């Protein structure tokens, strides 16, 4: 039951994030999407994934709130409550296939590898190192762009 | 409960927003939803299969997602500062106007 409630919350908050008129309300709804995703991971036993999702979500939201406040066009148009209720209803309806339909899948032989086992024996460390390389490259590009911008002035 | 269908619904919402929304921040939110759908599918399948490797791979997905977000946001700031608006239609109109003025 808890999974269904979390799934409905996830889809409803995704719909609200996309279809609300004001950007700040959209970002607030997107925070709900990240929160429900992290809770879904936690309920399914993927605790590390939940922690990562929560941390990355918080960082993304901080940046989005700042940029949303800075860059959005200030509109006086308010979203009507009728539209909000319709969006919530649409979100609930969109979740129904995930709750009631099922795709038959063949049950394969799954290993019961734990997080630590996957990290050390199944090349998980390689993945983390690749992630570090990508982050370093992104940081380097950002620094080069910043220096070029300052040098141009 | 089927998480493949759930992530497909999320993906569909994100793609719909990507195609229809004209505000740059909404486009960015759509991309975030698509990335969330992909990671959701990935982690839930790995977790239901009892694979810890799925969670380890999630770190890679998050790092690429974060780098992607940083690049998109920087482009968004540049475009908004340059054109004074974050509406794609208005930006395209201004660009066409500039091109026609440059040709004349």
Interface residues (C-beta under 8 A of the other chain):
Chain A: X3 X4 X7 X10 X11 X14 X15 X17 X18 X23 X26 X27 X30 X33 X34 X37 X40 X41 X44 X45 X46 X48 X49 X52 X53 X56 X59 X60 X63 X64 X67 X68 X70 X71 X72 X73 X94 X95 X97 X98 X99 X101 X102 X103 X108 X110 X111 X112 X113 X114 X115 X116 X117 X118 X119 X122 X124 X127 X128 X130 X131 X132 X134 X135 X137 X138 X141 X142 X145
Chain B: X1 X2 X3 X4 X5 X6 X9 X10 X13 X14 X16 X17 X21 X23 X24 X25 X26 X28 X29 X30 X32 X33 X36 X39 X40 X43 X44 X46 X47 X48 X49 X50 X51 X52 X53 X54 X55 X56 X57 X58 X59 X60 X62 X63 X64 X65 X66 X67 X69 X70 X71 X73 X74 X76 X77 X80 X85 X86 X87
